[in-house]
Structure formats: structure tokens, C-alpha cells
């Protein structure tokens, strides 16, 4: 599914998703990138990247290849890494279907007082964009559909 949105060249966002992939818009800012344009000037603007394994994402941070590839592989240390991003709210996308993790795995979020939502990855992608565009401090941990 393609997501239509206003472009924000300064933050990560999700452009679309389908089975086995998430399309992420990557900000290209001179201070964050070594890439250059055709004239050799620092590249600015957005590029997109198709990711095919689980990710963690905030508006300013992208972790490719987040270890759990399915909800059955989720461990407390994976949730701890999400909590260390210190979001206001954390979203965990569990793949094609909603599947609740064991409550004990969510302990790092609960102990840190971080609100969380568990949903299928498609819903998590859409929710991440909405909350991010509202200026909320949101982090998403997304397993592939």
C-alpha cells in the first residue's frame, strides 16, 4: 500500500508497505550525509529505501535489521532497545496479523512509563506517520508483513 502524505525533508517517515517490505523516506541533510548532487554540493531532500527486514524507527533515527523477524522471536532486550529511544509512545508492529507478545516482554516500556500500542505492521506504519506528523515523540518497531 502506498501512503500519501505531506513531505517532511527533515524526518524519517514511511511511504508505503507491502508483503516483505517497508518503503522508508530517508532525509538527506548535509550534516547527516556524505552524498553529493551532480554539481558536487551536499545532497539535500529525500531519498527512499526499501527495507526487507524488521526495523526500529523514530522521526530522527532508523535502525535497519532490528533482530526479531517475527513476534515469536521478540525478547525483552529487543523491547529494551525500543525503550532506550525514550519515546512518548512506542508502537510494535507484529507482522501481517496482530499477535500480542507476552506481557513480561513489555517490562522495559512499562518500567520506563512509556505508553505502547501493539498492532499489525500495516496499522503500525500508518499510526507512526500520523503521530510523527503531529510532532509526537513516537518510536515504531516493525516486523515485516
VENBEL-V285073 format. One record per pair of residues at least 12 apart in sequence whose ideal C-beta (glycine too) atoms are under 10 Angstrom apart, sorted by sequence separation. I is the first residue (numbers start at 1). J is the second residue. D is the distance in Angstrom with one decimal. If there is no record, write none. Layout:
# VENBEL-V285073
I;J;D
I;J;D
This chain:
# VENBEL-V285073
3;15;6.0
4;16;9.5
12;24;6.1
13;25;4.8
30;42;3.6
35;47;8.2
52;64;9.6
53;65;5.1
54;66;4.3
66;78;7.0
106;118;8.4
128;140;4.2
2;15;7.1
3;16;5.5
12;25;6.7
13;26;9.3
29;42;8.2
30;43;7.7
49;62;8.5
51;64;6.1
52;65;9.5
53;66;7.6
54;67;7.2
79;92;7.9
92;105;9.5
127;140;7.8
2;16;4.4
3;17;7.9
11;25;8.4
12;26;6.6
13;27;8.9
28;42;8.4
29;43;8.7
30;44;6.5
33;47;9.1
51;65;8.5
53;67;9.2
54;68;5.9
67;81;8.5
78;92;9.4
92;106;8.4
117;131;9.5
128;142;7.9
1;16;5.9
2;17;8.9
11;26;10.0
12;27;6.5
28;43;4.7
29;44;6.7
49;64;8.5
51;66;9.9
53;68;9.9
54;69;5.5
66;81;7.6
125;140;7.5
1;17;6.0
2;18;9.1
9;25;8.7
11;27;6.1
28;44;5.9
29;45;9.1
53;69;6.4
54;70;8.4
66;82;8.6
90;106;9.1
124;140;5.7
1;18;6.7
8;25;8.2
10;27;5.5
27;44;9.0
28;45;5.6
92;109;8.9
101;118;6.9
124;141;8.3
125;142;6.8
7;25;7.4
9;27;5.8
27;45;8.2
28;46;6.5
63;81;7.7
74;92;7.9
90;108;9.5
100;118;5.7
124;142;5.7
8;27;7.9
9;28;7.8
10;29;6.8
26;45;10.0
27;46;6.3
28;47;5.8
54;73;8.8
63;82;9.5
90;109;5.6
99;118;8.2
121;140;9.0
124;143;9.0
3;23;8.6
5;25;8.7
9;29;7.8
25;45;10.0
26;46;6.6
27;47;8.6
54;74;9.5
74;94;8.4
89;109;9.5
98;118;6.8
121;141;9.8
122;142;9.7
125;145;9.0
2;23;8.2
25;46;5.0
26;47;5.1
71;92;8.4
98;119;5.8
99;120;8.4
117;138;9.6
119;140;9.9
121;142;5.2
124;145;9.9
1;23;9.8
3;25;9.8
10;32;9.7
25;47;7.7
26;48;6.7
56;78;8.8
63;85;8.9
71;93;9.5
72;94;9.8
79;101;8.0
87;109;9.1
90;112;9.3
98;120;4.8
121;143;6.0
24;47;9.6
25;48;5.4
26;49;5.4
71;94;4.5
72;95;9.7
78;101;9.7
83;106;9.4
97;120;5.7
98;121;9.4
114;137;9.8
115;138;9.6
116;139;9.5
117;140;9.5
120;143;9.5
121;144;6.9
122;145;6.2
24;48;6.8
25;49;8.2
54;78;9.0
58;82;9.8
61;85;6.6
68;92;9.7
70;94;8.2
71;95;6.3
82;106;9.7
83;107;9.1
84;108;8.2
90;114;5.5
91;115;9.7
92;116;6.7
93;117;9.4
94;118;6.4
96;120;6.4
97;121;9.2
121;145;5.0
23;48;5.7
24;49;5.4
56;81;6.8
60;85;9.6
70;95;6.2
74;99;9.6
76;101;9.7
79;104;9.8
80;105;9.8
83;108;4.0
87;112;9.4
88;113;9.9
89;114;7.0
90;115;7.2
91;116;7.2
92;117;7.4
93;118;8.4
94;119;7.2
95;120;6.8
96;121;7.1
98;123;7.9
114;139;8.5
116;141;9.7
120;145;7.6
23;49;7.4
24;50;8.0
56;82;6.1
68;94;9.8
69;95;8.9
71;97;8.9
75;101;9.6
76;102;9.4
79;105;5.6
82;108;7.4
83;109;5.3
86;112;7.6
88;114;7.3
89;115;4.4
90;116;4.5
91;117;5.1
92;118;5.1
93;119;6.3
94;120;6.1
95;121;5.6
96;122;7.9
98;124;9.6
22;49;9.2
23;50;5.4
24;51;5.9
58;85;5.7
68;95;10.0
71;98;9.3
72;99;8.3
74;101;5.3
78;105;8.1
79;106;6.0
80;107;8.6
81;108;8.5
82;109;7.0
83;110;9.1
87;114;6.1
88;115;6.9
89;116;6.7
90;117;7.6
91;118;8.0
92;119;7.6
93;120;6.5
94;121;6.7
95;122;9.5
22;50;7.5
23;51;7.7
32;60;9.4
56;84;9.9
57;85;9.3
58;86;9.3
59;87;9.9
71;99;4.7
74;102;8.6
76;104;7.1
77;105;9.6
79;107;7.4
80;108;4.2
83;111;7.8
84;112;8.8
86;114;7.7
87;115;8.5
89;117;6.8
90;118;9.5
91;119;6.8
93;121;3.4
21;50;5.1
22;51;5.1
56;85;7.1
58;87;6.5
70;99;8.8
71;100;8.3
72;101;9.2
76;105;5.3
79;108;4.8
80;109;8.9
83;112;4.8
85;114;9.1
87;116;9.0
92;121;9.2
93;122;7.7
94;123;9.8
95;124;9.8
20;50;9.6
21;51;6.6
22;52;8.1
71;101;6.0
75;105;6.9
76;106;8.5
78;108;9.2
79;109;6.1
82;112;9.7
83;113;9.8
91;121;9.6
93;123;7.4
94;124;8.1
109;139;9.9
15;46;9.0
20;51;9.9
21;52;5.2
22;53;9.4
24;55;7.4
71;102;9.9
74;105;5.8
76;107;6.3
77;108;8.5
79;110;9.5
80;111;9.6
83;114;5.9
93;124;3.1
16;48;8.9
18;50;9.5
20;52;5.9
21;53;9.4
22;54;9.2
27;59;9.1
58;90;9.8
74;106;9.5
76;108;6.5
80;112;9.2
82;114;8.3
91;123;8.7
92;124;7.1
93;125;6.8
13;46;8.8
15;48;5.8
17;50;9.9
20;53;9.3
22;55;6.6
24;57;7.0
27;60;8.5
68;101;9.5
83;116;9.3
91;124;4.8
12;46;9.7
15;49;9.5
16;50;9.1
17;51;9.6
56;90;9.4
57;91;9.3
71;105;9.5
82;116;8.6
91;125;9.0
93;127;8.8
9;44;7.2
11;46;9.8
13;48;9.9
15;50;9.5
22;57;8.8
27;62;9.6
79;114;9.9
93;128;8.3
9;45;5.6
10;46;9.5
26;62;7.2
56;92;9.8
57;93;10.0
91;127;5.7
9;46;5.5
12;49;9.8
14;51;9.8
68;105;10.0
79;116;8.8
91;128;5.8
7;45;8.9
8;46;8.6
24;62;6.6
55;93;9.4
89;127;9.2
7;46;6.4
54;93;8.8
89;128;9.8
24;64;9.1
91;131;7.8
14;55;9.6
54;95;9.1
89;131;6.7
12;55;9.7
14;57;7.6
88;131;8.5
13;57;8.7
87;131;9.4
99;143;9.6
12;57;5.7
12;58;7.1
13;59;7.5
11;58;8.6
12;59;5.8
71;118;9.0
89;136;6.6
91;138;6.6
92;139;9.5
93;140;6.5
94;141;9.5
95;142;8.9
96;143;9.1
11;59;3.9
12;60;7.0
88;136;5.8
89;137;7.6
90;138;7.5
91;139;7.2
92;140;7.7
93;141;6.9
94;142;9.0
95;143;4.6
96;144;8.4
97;145;9.2
10;59;8.3
11;60;6.4
12;61;7.3
87;136;8.4
88;137;4.1
89;138;5.3
90;139;5.0
91;140;4.4
92;141;5.0
93;142;4.1
94;143;6.0
95;144;6.4
96;145;4.7
10;60;8.5
11;61;10.0
12;62;5.3
87;137;5.1
88;138;6.6
89;139;7.8
90;140;7.5
91;141;7.2
92;142;8.0
93;143;5.9
95;145;6.0
8;59;8.0
86;137;7.6
87;138;5.5
88;139;8.8
89;140;9.5
90;141;7.0
91;142;8.0
92;143;8.1
93;144;8.9
94;145;9.8
85;137;8.8
87;139;3.8
93;145;8.4
85;138;9.6
86;139;8.3
87;140;8.8
85;139;4.5
84;139;9.5
85;140;9.9
83;139;8.8
85;141;9.3
82;139;5.9
81;139;9.8
82;140;8.8
82;141;5.0
81;141;8.2
79;141;7.8
78;141;7.3
54;121;9.2
57;124;9.8
74;141;8.6
57;125;9.4
59;128;9.0
74;143;8.1
58;128;9.0
59;129;9.8
73;143;8.5
22;93;9.0
57;128;6.7
72;143;9.9
59;131;9.4
60;132;9.9
71;143;6.5
59;132;4.8
68;141;8.2
70;143;6.0
58;132;7.9
59;133;8.9
69;143;6.5
70;144;8.4
57;132;8.9
66;141;6.1
68;143;6.4
69;144;7.0
17;93;9.3
59;135;8.8
63;139;9.8
66;142;7.8
19;96;7.6
59;136;8.9
60;137;9.7
66;143;8.2
59;137;8.1
61;139;8.0
63;141;8.9
58;137;7.5
59;138;7.5
58;138;6.9
59;139;9.1
57;138;9.0
58;139;4.8
57;139;6.9
58;140;7.7
56;139;6.6
57;140;4.9
56;140;7.1
57;141;8.0
55;140;8.0
56;141;4.9
57;142;6.9
55;141;7.6
56;142;7.7
54;141;7.3
55;142;5.4
54;142;6.3
55;143;8.8
53;142;9.9
54;143;4.7
55;144;9.0
53;143;8.9
54;144;6.3
51;142;8.8
53;144;6.7
52;144;7.0
51;144;8.6
22;121;7.6
22;122;9.8
24;125;9.6
22;124;9.8
23;125;9.4
22;125;6.6
17;121;6.9
18;122;9.3
25;129;9.8
17;122;6.1
17;124;9.3
17;125;5.1
16;125;8.2
17;126;9.0
14;124;9.1
15;125;9.4
14;125;4.6
13;125;9.6
14;126;8.0
14;127;9.9
14;128;6.1
15;129;9.0
13;128;7.9
14;129;5.6
12;128;9.3
13;129;5.6
14;132;8.9
22;140;9.8
24;142;9.7
13;132;6.3
12;132;8.1
13;133;7.7
22;142;6.2
1;122;6.8
5;126;9.9
8;129;9.8
11;132;6.6
22;143;9.9
3;125;7.1
11;133;8.7
22;144;7.3
3;126;6.7
21;144;7.2
22;145;8.1
1;125;8.4
5;129;6.0
8;132;8.2
20;144;5.6
21;145;8.2
1;126;8.7
5;130;9.2
8;133;7.2
17;142;8.5
19;144;7.9
20;145;6.9
3;129;6.3
14;140;8.2
18;144;9.8
19;145;5.3
5;132;9.7
6;133;7.2
17;144;8.8
18;145;7.0
5;133;7.0
12;140;9.8
14;142;8.4
17;145;6.3
1;145;9.7
